[in-house]
Protein backbone atom coordinates (compact mmCIF):
# COMPACT_ATOMS: atom_id res chain seq x y z
CA UNK A 1 0.00 0.00 0.00
CA UNK A 2 1.32 3.42 -0.93
CA UNK A 3 0.39 6.93 0.04
CA UNK A 4 -0.86 9.06 -2.82
CA UNK A 5 -1.14 12.84 -2.46
CA UNK A 6 -4.04 13.13 -4.90
CA UNK A 7 -6.45 10.89 -3.03
CA UNK A 8 -7.74 11.95 0.35
CA UNK A 9 -9.94 14.27 2.34
CA UNK A 10 -8.04 17.44 1.40
CA UNK A 11 -9.14 17.33 -2.26
CA UNK A 12 -12.14 15.01 -2.19
CA UNK A 13 -13.63 15.17 1.29
CA UNK A 14 -15.54 15.06 3.39
CA UNK A 15 -16.29 11.35 3.15
CA UNK A 16 -16.36 8.39 5.51
CA UNK A 17 -14.57 5.09 4.92
CA UNK A 18 -16.91 2.23 5.78
CA UNK A 19 -15.68 -1.36 5.99
CA UNK A 20 -18.35 -3.70 4.58
CA UNK A 21 -16.32 -6.86 5.27
CA UNK A 22 -15.17 -9.41 2.72
CA UNK A 23 -16.56 -8.91 -0.76
CA UNK A 24 -16.67 -12.04 -2.90
CA UNK A 25 -16.07 -11.17 -6.55
CA UNK A 26 -17.83 -12.39 -9.68
CA UNK A 27 -14.52 -13.15 -11.39
CA UNK A 28 -13.34 -15.18 -8.42
CA UNK A 29 -11.40 -14.28 -5.32
CA UNK A 30 -12.40 -11.70 -2.78
CA UNK A 31 -11.51 -8.33 -1.32
CA UNK A 32 -11.10 -8.65 2.45
CA UNK A 33 -12.09 -5.58 4.45
CA UNK A 34 -13.55 -3.85 1.41
CA UNK A 35 -13.87 -0.19 2.28
CA UNK A 36 -16.26 2.18 0.56
CA UNK A 37 -15.72 5.93 0.67
CA UNK A 38 -19.16 7.40 1.28
CA UNK A 39 -20.36 11.01 1.32
CA UNK A 40 -23.86 11.73 2.61
CA UNK A 41 -26.03 14.83 2.40
CA UNK A 42 -29.26 15.39 4.27
CA UNK A 43 -31.09 13.14 6.73
CA UNK A 44 -32.92 9.85 6.38
CA UNK A 45 -36.56 10.38 7.28
CA UNK A 46 -38.57 8.28 9.71
CA UNK A 47 -40.15 6.24 6.92
CA UNK A 48 -36.70 5.61 5.41
CA UNK A 49 -38.08 6.28 1.94
CA UNK A 50 -36.25 9.47 0.95
CA UNK A 51 -32.87 7.92 0.10
CA UNK A 52 -31.13 8.70 -3.19
CA UNK A 53 -28.05 6.78 -4.33
CA UNK A 54 -25.39 8.26 -6.62
CA UNK A 55 -22.51 6.00 -7.76
CA UNK A 56 -19.43 7.65 -9.29
CA UNK A 57 -18.06 7.60 -12.84
CA UNK A 58 -14.64 6.75 -14.27
CA UNK A 59 -11.97 8.87 -12.56
CA UNK A 60 -14.60 10.83 -10.64
CA UNK A 61 -15.16 11.03 -6.90
CA UNK A 62 -18.02 12.04 -4.67
CA UNK A 63 -16.70 15.61 -4.62
CA UNK A 64 -17.69 16.47 -8.19
CA UNK A 65 -21.17 15.03 -7.63
CA UNK A 66 -21.53 17.25 -4.60
CA UNK A 67 -20.29 20.32 -6.45
CA UNK A 68 -22.27 19.93 -9.70
CA UNK A 69 -25.46 18.06 -8.88
CA UNK A 70 -26.52 18.64 -5.26
CA UNK A 71 -27.80 21.75 -3.56
CA UNK A 72 -30.60 23.60 -1.82
CA UNK A 73 -33.55 24.22 -4.16
CA UNK A 74 -32.03 21.82 -6.69
CA UNK A 75 -33.75 18.57 -7.65
CA UNK A 76 -31.23 16.77 -5.44
CA UNK A 77 -32.01 18.87 -2.38
CA UNK A 78 -30.42 17.64 0.88
CA UNK A 79 -33.19 19.40 2.78
CA UNK A 80 -35.65 16.89 1.27
CA UNK A 81 -33.57 13.79 0.58
CA UNK A 82 -30.91 11.63 2.16
CA UNK A 83 -28.34 11.52 -0.63
CA UNK A 84 -25.68 8.82 -0.49
CA UNK A 85 -22.75 9.11 -2.89
CA UNK A 86 -20.66 5.94 -3.03
CA UNK A 87 -17.23 6.02 -4.64
CA UNK A 88 -16.82 2.99 -6.85
CA UNK A 89 -14.21 0.38 -6.03
CA UNK A 90 -10.93 1.32 -7.70
CA UNK A 91 -11.53 5.07 -7.86
CA UNK A 92 -8.77 5.86 -5.37
CA UNK A 93 -10.92 6.72 -2.34
CA UNK A 94 -12.69 3.39 -1.85
CA UNK A 95 -10.63 0.19 -1.82
CA UNK A 96 -8.36 0.46 -4.87
CA UNK A 97 -5.13 -0.98 -6.26
CA UNK A 98 -2.93 1.80 -4.85
CA UNK A 99 -4.32 1.68 -1.30
CA UNK A 100 -4.63 -2.10 -0.87
CA UNK A 101 -1.82 -3.66 1.18
CA UNK A 102 -0.07 -6.97 0.61
CA UNK A 103 -0.47 -9.43 -2.25
CA UNK A 104 -3.75 -7.97 -3.56
CA UNK A 105 -2.37 -4.46 -4.06
CA UNK A 106 -1.20 -2.55 -7.10
CA UNK A 107 -1.03 -4.62 -10.31
CA UNK A 108 -2.25 -7.72 -8.44
CA UNK A 109 -5.58 -6.14 -7.54
CA UNK A 110 -8.38 -8.56 -8.47
CA UNK A 111 -10.77 -8.01 -11.36
CA UNK A 112 -13.89 -6.14 -10.25
CA UNK A 113 -17.14 -5.94 -12.19
CA UNK A 114 -19.97 -3.41 -12.11
CA UNK A 115 -22.04 -6.08 -10.36
CA UNK A 116 -19.48 -6.28 -7.55
CA UNK A 117 -19.80 -2.54 -6.99
CA UNK A 118 -23.57 -2.77 -6.84
CA UNK A 119 -23.59 -5.72 -4.44
CA UNK A 120 -21.14 -3.83 -2.22
CA UNK A 121 -23.38 -0.75 -2.31
CA UNK A 122 -26.43 -2.88 -1.53
CA UNK A 123 -24.70 -4.30 1.54
CA UNK A 124 -23.72 -0.81 2.62
CA UNK A 125 -27.24 0.59 2.27
CA UNK A 126 -29.10 -2.31 3.85
CA UNK A 127 -26.70 -3.27 6.64
CA UNK A 128 -25.04 0.04 7.53
CA UNK A 129 -27.84 2.52 6.87
CA UNK A 130 -30.87 0.25 7.22
CA UNK A 131 -32.27 1.32 3.84
CA UNK A 132 -34.41 -1.11 1.83
CA UNK A 133 -36.01 1.36 -0.60
CA UNK A 134 -34.40 3.91 -2.90
CA UNK A 135 -36.43 6.87 -4.12
CA UNK A 136 -33.92 7.29 -6.94
CA UNK A 137 -30.68 5.85 -8.27
CA UNK A 138 -28.81 8.04 -10.71
CA UNK A 139 -25.36 8.35 -12.17
CA UNK A 140 -23.45 9.44 -15.23
CA UNK A 141 -21.23 7.30 -17.48
CA UNK A 142 -19.98 4.43 -15.28
CA UNK A 143 -22.49 5.73 -12.75
CA UNK A 144 -25.17 5.04 -15.37
CA UNK A 145 -23.83 1.50 -15.79
CA UNK A 146 -24.22 1.01 -12.05
CA UNK A 147 -27.69 2.59 -12.14
CA UNK A 148 -28.82 0.05 -14.73
CA UNK A 149 -27.25 -2.78 -12.72
CA UNK A 150 -29.15 -1.62 -9.64
CA UNK A 151 -32.48 -1.44 -11.47
CA UNK A 152 -32.05 -4.91 -13.00
CA UNK A 153 -30.52 -6.65 -9.97
CA UNK A 154 -32.76 -5.11 -7.28
CA UNK A 155 -35.93 -4.11 -9.16
CA UNK A 156 -38.21 -3.91 -6.11
CA UNK A 157 -35.81 -1.70 -4.18
CA UNK A 158 -35.29 0.93 -6.89
CA UNK A 159 -38.37 3.15 -7.31
CA UNK A 160 -36.89 5.53 -9.89
CA UNK A 161 -33.78 5.39 -12.05
CA UNK A 162 -31.92 8.02 -14.07
CA UNK A 163 -29.01 6.67 -16.13
CA UNK A 164 -27.18 9.66 -17.62
CA UNK A 165 -24.77 9.41 -20.55
CA UNK A 166 -24.25 5.68 -20.23
CA UNK A 167 -25.54 2.32 -21.40
CA UNK A 168 -26.79 -0.89 -19.81
CA UNK A 169 -24.57 -2.95 -22.11
CA UNK A 170 -21.29 -1.53 -23.32
CA UNK A 171 -20.94 -1.42 -27.09
CA UNK A 172 -18.14 -2.90 -29.17
CA UNK A 173 -17.14 0.59 -30.29
CA UNK A 174 -16.87 1.84 -26.73
CA UNK A 175 -14.93 -1.27 -25.70
CA UNK A 176 -12.35 -0.65 -28.43
CA UNK A 177 -11.97 3.00 -27.57
CA UNK A 178 -11.51 2.23 -23.88
CA UNK A 179 -8.79 -0.18 -24.99
CA UNK A 180 -6.85 2.74 -26.46
CA UNK A 181 -7.11 4.53 -23.11
CA UNK A 182 -5.69 1.46 -21.42
CA UNK A 183 -2.88 1.08 -23.96
CA UNK A 184 -1.93 4.75 -23.56
CA UNK A 185 -1.00 3.93 -19.96
CA UNK A 186 0.35 0.39 -20.22
CA UNK A 187 2.61 1.18 -23.19
CA UNK A 188 4.61 3.69 -21.14
CA UNK A 189 7.95 2.00 -20.27
CA UNK A 190 7.62 3.53 -16.82
CA UNK A 191 4.47 1.50 -16.20
CA UNK A 192 6.61 -1.60 -15.55
CA UNK A 193 3.62 -3.97 -15.79
CA UNK A 194 1.96 -2.00 -13.00
CA UNK A 195 4.95 -2.17 -10.67
CA UNK A 196 5.95 1.50 -10.94
CA UNK A 197 7.22 3.20 -7.78
CA UNK A 198 4.99 6.25 -8.11
CA UNK A 199 2.40 7.60 -10.53
CA UNK A 200 4.78 10.22 -11.90
CA UNK A 201 6.86 7.36 -13.36
CA UNK A 202 3.98 6.92 -15.83
CA UNK A 203 3.58 10.64 -16.59
CA UNK A 204 3.89 10.19 -20.36
CA UNK A 205 1.24 7.47 -20.41
CA UNK A 206 -1.14 9.51 -18.28
CA UNK A 207 -0.65 12.47 -20.62
CA UNK A 208 -1.47 10.33 -23.68
CA UNK A 209 -4.50 9.04 -21.80
CA UNK A 210 -5.64 12.62 -21.14
CA UNK A 211 -5.20 13.63 -24.78
CA UNK A 212 -7.32 10.70 -25.94
CA UNK A 213 -10.00 11.81 -23.51
CA UNK A 214 -9.79 15.27 -25.03
CA UNK A 215 -10.49 13.87 -28.50
CA UNK A 216 -13.51 11.77 -27.54
CA UNK A 217 -14.70 13.29 -24.27
CA UNK A 218 -15.58 16.60 -25.93
CA UNK A 219 -17.51 16.78 -29.18
CA UNK A 220 -16.39 18.12 -32.55
CA UNK A 221 -18.92 20.93 -32.03
CA UNK A 222 -17.18 21.82 -28.76
CA UNK A 223 -13.97 22.42 -30.71
CA UNK A 224 -15.69 24.19 -33.58
CA UNK A 225 -17.41 26.60 -31.19
CA UNK A 226 -14.20 27.33 -29.31
CA UNK A 227 -15.85 26.30 -26.07
CA UNK A 228 -12.48 26.18 -24.30
CA UNK A 229 -12.52 30.00 -24.34
CA UNK A 230 -15.78 30.03 -22.36
CA UNK A 231 -14.08 27.76 -19.82
CA UNK A 232 -11.31 30.32 -19.34
CA UNK A 233 -8.50 29.05 -21.57
CA UNK A 234 -6.80 31.23 -24.17
CA UNK A 235 -5.80 28.37 -26.44
CA UNK A 236 -6.61 24.75 -27.06
CA UNK A 237 -3.04 23.86 -26.09
CA UNK A 238 -3.45 25.46 -22.66
CA UNK A 239 -6.83 23.74 -22.26
CA UNK A 240 -5.33 20.34 -23.01
CA UNK A 241 -2.22 20.82 -20.90
CA UNK A 242 -3.76 22.59 -17.92
CA UNK A 243 -7.28 21.18 -17.77
CA UNK A 244 -7.14 17.70 -19.30
CA UNK A 245 -3.57 16.68 -18.42
CA UNK A 246 -3.91 18.55 -15.16
CA UNK A 247 -6.98 16.46 -14.32
CA UNK A 248 -5.70 12.98 -15.19
CA UNK A 249 -2.00 13.56 -14.52
CA UNK A 250 -2.07 13.15 -10.72
CA UNK A 251 -4.13 9.94 -10.77
CA UNK A 252 -2.88 6.43 -10.07
CA UNK A 253 -2.53 4.35 -13.28
CA UNK A 254 -3.52 1.04 -11.68
CA UNK A 255 -6.65 2.65 -10.25
CA UNK A 256 -7.64 3.94 -13.69
CA UNK A 257 -7.03 0.52 -15.24
CA UNK A 258 -9.18 -1.18 -12.62
CA UNK A 259 -12.10 1.08 -13.52
CA UNK A 260 -11.51 0.83 -17.28
CA UNK A 261 -11.64 -2.98 -17.19
CA UNK A 262 -15.07 -3.04 -15.57
CA UNK A 263 -16.34 -0.14 -17.70
CA UNK A 264 -15.55 -2.19 -20.82
CA UNK A 265 -17.51 -5.17 -19.50
CA UNK A 266 -20.59 -3.44 -18.12
CA UNK A 267 -23.51 -5.59 -19.25
CA UNK A 268 -26.80 -6.22 -17.42
CA UNK A 269 -27.65 -9.03 -19.85
CA UNK A 270 -25.23 -11.22 -17.89
CA UNK A 271 -28.23 -11.78 -15.62
CA UNK A 272 -30.30 -13.30 -18.44
CA UNK A 273 -27.88 -15.37 -20.47
CA UNK A 274 -27.08 -12.51 -22.84
CA UNK A 275 -30.69 -11.49 -23.47
CA UNK A 276 -30.64 -7.70 -23.07
CA UNK A 277 -34.38 -7.29 -23.63
CA UNK A 278 -35.13 -9.80 -20.89
CA UNK A 279 -32.72 -8.07 -18.50
CA UNK A 280 -34.09 -4.57 -19.10
CA UNK A 281 -37.61 -5.98 -18.94
CA UNK A 282 -36.98 -6.74 -15.27
CA UNK A 283 -36.81 -3.05 -14.41
CA UNK A 284 -39.73 -1.86 -12.29
CA UNK A 285 -38.39 1.65 -11.62
CA UNK A 286 -39.84 4.68 -13.35
CA UNK A 287 -36.85 5.39 -15.59
CA UNK A 288 -35.65 8.48 -17.43
CA UNK A 289 -32.86 7.65 -19.88
CA UNK A 290 -30.78 10.81 -20.37
CA UNK A 291 -27.99 10.68 -22.95
CA UNK A 292 -26.06 13.82 -23.89
CA UNK A 293 -26.84 14.92 -27.45
CA UNK A 294 -23.23 15.17 -28.67
CA UNK A 295 -21.74 12.30 -26.62
CA UNK A 296 -19.27 10.24 -28.66
CA UNK A 297 -18.77 7.57 -25.98
CA UNK A 298 -22.43 6.79 -25.39
CA UNK A 299 -24.33 8.38 -28.31
CA UNK A 300 -28.08 8.91 -27.96
CA UNK A 301 -28.86 6.29 -30.62
CA UNK A 302 -27.29 3.56 -28.46
CA UNK A 303 -29.19 4.76 -25.40
CA UNK A 304 -32.50 4.95 -27.31
CA UNK A 305 -32.26 1.32 -28.38
CA UNK A 306 -32.03 0.32 -24.73
CA UNK A 307 -34.70 2.74 -23.49
CA UNK A 308 -37.21 1.15 -25.85
CA UNK A 309 -36.72 -2.14 -23.97
CA UNK A 310 -37.44 -0.67 -20.52
CA UNK A 311 -41.04 -0.70 -19.24
CA UNK A 312 -42.42 2.62 -18.00
CA UNK A 313 -39.40 4.56 -19.24
CA UNK A 314 -38.91 7.85 -21.06
CA UNK A 315 -36.17 9.08 -23.37
CA UNK A 316 -34.96 12.49 -22.18
CA UNK A 317 -31.80 13.50 -24.08
CA UNK A 318 -29.86 16.50 -22.79
CA UNK A 319 -28.93 19.08 -25.41
CA UNK A 320 -25.25 19.91 -24.91
CA UNK A 321 -22.50 20.39 -27.50
CA UNK A 322 -19.83 19.74 -24.87
CA UNK A 323 -20.34 16.00 -25.32
CA UNK A 324 -19.67 13.34 -22.73
CA UNK A 325 -17.66 15.60 -20.46
CA UNK A 326 -20.63 17.90 -20.18
CA UNK A 327 -21.11 15.69 -17.11
CA UNK A 328 -18.50 17.94 -15.46
CA UNK A 329 -21.06 20.74 -15.38
CA UNK A 330 -19.31 22.88 -18.00
CA UNK A 331 -22.64 23.91 -19.56
CA UNK A 332 -25.09 25.35 -16.99
CA UNK A 333 -27.96 25.01 -19.47
CA UNK A 334 -27.37 21.25 -19.63
CA UNK A 335 -27.41 20.97 -15.85
CA UNK A 336 -30.65 22.98 -15.80
CA UNK A 337 -32.20 20.45 -18.21
CA UNK A 338 -31.01 17.60 -16.02
CA UNK A 339 -32.39 19.29 -12.91
CA UNK A 340 -35.79 19.77 -14.54
CA UNK A 341 -35.94 16.11 -15.55
CA UNK A 342 -34.91 14.89 -12.11
CA UNK A 343 -37.42 17.18 -10.40
CA UNK A 344 -40.18 15.79 -12.61
CA UNK A 345 -39.05 12.20 -12.08
CA UNK A 346 -38.94 12.61 -8.31
CA UNK A 347 -42.46 14.08 -8.36
CA UNK A 348 -43.78 11.03 -10.23
CA UNK A 349 -45.83 8.65 -8.08
CA UNK A 350 -44.50 5.10 -8.00
VENMOWO-V798652 format. One record per residue. N is the residue number from 1. RES is the residue in one letter. NEAR is the number of other ideal C-beta (glycine too) atoms within 10 Angstrom. Layout:
N&RES&NEAR, N&RES&NEAR
This chain:
1&X&13, 2&X&14, 3&X&9, 4&X&17, 5&X&10, 6&X&16, 7&X&23, 8&X&15, 9&X&11, 10&X&8, 11&X&12, 12&X&21, 13&X&15, 14&X&10, 15&X&22, 16&X&12, 17&X&14, 18&X&17, 19&X&13, 20&X&20, 21&X&13, 22&X&11, 23&X&22, 24&X&11, 25&X&19, 26&X&15, 27&X&13, 28&X&8, 29&X&13, 30&X&13, 31&X&21, 32&X&12, 33&X&12, 34&X&23, 35&X&22, 36&X&24, 37&X&27, 38&X&21, 39&X&23, 40&X&18, 41&X&20, 42&X&18, 43&X&12, 44&X&16, 45&X&12, 46&X&7, 47&X&7, 48&X&13, 49&X&14, 50&X&20, 51&X&24, 52&X&26, 53&X&28, 54&X&26, 55&X&29, 56&X&28, 57&X&27, 58&X&21, 59&X&19, 60&X&23, 61&X&24, 62&X&27, 63&X&18, 64&X&18, 65&X&26, 66&X&21, 67&X&11, 68&X&17, 69&X&23, 70&X&21, 71&X&15, 72&X&8, 73&X&8, 74&X&17, 75&X&23, 76&X&24, 77&X&17, 78&X&17, 79&X&11, 80&X&18, 81&X&21, 82&X&20, 83&X&24, 84&X&25, 85&X&26, 86&X&30, 87&X&28, 88&X&33, 89&X&30, 90&X&27, 91&X&29, 92&X&27, 93&X&29, 94&X&27, 95&X&27, 96&X&28, 97&X&27, 98&X&23, 99&X&22, 100&X&23, 101&X&10, 102&X&9, 103&X&7, 104&X&16, 105&X&16, 106&X&22, 107&X&14, 108&X&13, 109&X&24, 110&X&17, 111&X&14, 112&X&26, 113&X&19, 114&X&26, 115&X&22, 116&X&24, 117&X&28, 118&X&25, 119&X&19, 120&X&24, 121&X&24, 122&X&19, 123&X&16, 124&X&20, 125&X&21, 126&X&13, 127&X&12, 128&X&15, 129&X&16, 130&X&10, 131&X&20, 132&X&14, 133&X&14, 134&X&24, 135&X&19, 136&X&26, 137&X&31, 138&X&31, 139&X&30, 140&X&31, 141&X&26, 142&X&26, 143&X&28, 144&X&29, 145&X&31, 146&X&29, 147&X&29, 148&X&30, 149&X&28, 150&X&28, 151&X&30, 152&X&27, 153&X&18, 154&X&21, 155&X&14, 156&X&9, 157&X&19, 158&X&24, 159&X&21, 160&X&20, 161&X&28, 162&X&28, 163&X&32, 164&X&28, 165&X&29, 166&X&32, 167&X&25, 168&X&28, 169&X&20, 170&X&22, 171&X&14, 172&X&7, 173&X&13, 174&X&21, 175&X&13, 176&X&10, 177&X&16, 178&X&21, 179&X&12, 180&X&13, 181&X&22, 182&X&18, 183&X&14, 184&X&23, 185&X&23, 186&X&14, 187&X&11, 188&X&20, 189&X&10, 190&X&17, 191&X&20, 192&X&12, 193&X&7, 194&X&16, 195&X&11, 196&X&20, 197&X&9, 198&X&14, 199&X&23, 200&X&11, 201&X&17, 202&X&27, 203&X&16, 204&X&15, 205&X&23, 206&X&25, 207&X&18, 208&X&20, 209&X&27, 210&X&22, 211&X&15, 212&X&18, 213&X&22, 214&X&20, 215&X&14, 216&X&18, 217&X&21, 218&X&23, 219&X&22, 220&X&12, 221&X&14, 222&X&23, 223&X&16, 224&X&9, 225&X&13, 226&X&10, 227&X&20, 228&X&22, 229&X&12, 230&X&12, 231&X&13, 232&X&10, 233&X&17, 234&X&9, 235&X&11, 236&X&13, 237&X&10, 238&X&12, 239&X&21, 240&X&19, 241&X&16, 242&X&13, 243&X&19, 244&X&22, 245&X&20, 246&X&12, 247&X&14, 248&X&23, 249&X&17, 250&X&17, 251&X&22, 252&X&25, 253&X&28, 254&X&25, 255&X&26, 256&X&27, 257&X&19, 258&X&24, 259&X&25, 260&X&20, 261&X&17, 262&X&25, 263&X&23, 264&X&17, 265&X&19, 266&X&23, 267&X&20, 268&X&25, 269&X&16, 270&X&18, 271&X&16, 272&X&15, 273&X&8, 274&X&11, 275&X&11, 276&X&19, 277&X&12, 278&X&15, 279&X&26, 280&X&24, 281&X&14, 282&X&16, 283&X&22, 284&X&17, 285&X&27, 286&X&21, 287&X&26, 288&X&23, 289&X&26, 290&X&26, 291&X&28, 292&X&32, 293&X&18, 294&X&20, 295&X&27, 296&X&17, 297&X&25, 298&X&24, 299&X&20, 300&X&19, 301&X&8, 302&X&20, 303&X&24, 304&X&13, 305&X&14, 306&X&23, 307&X&22, 308&X&12, 309&X&15, 310&X&25, 311&X&12, 312&X&11, 313&X&20, 314&X&15, 315&X&16, 316&X&20, 317&X&18, 318&X&23, 319&X&12, 320&X&26, 321&X&19, 322&X&25, 323&X&26, 324&X&25, 325&X&25, 326&X&29, 327&X&30, 328&X&19, 329&X&15, 330&X&20, 331&X&22, 332&X&8, 333&X&11, 334&X&19, 335&X&19, 336&X&11, 337&X&19, 338&X&29, 339&X&16, 340&X&12, 341&X&20, 342&X&23, 343&X&13, 344&X&13, 345&X&24, 346&X&22, 347&X&8, 348&X&12, 349&X&5, 350&X&13
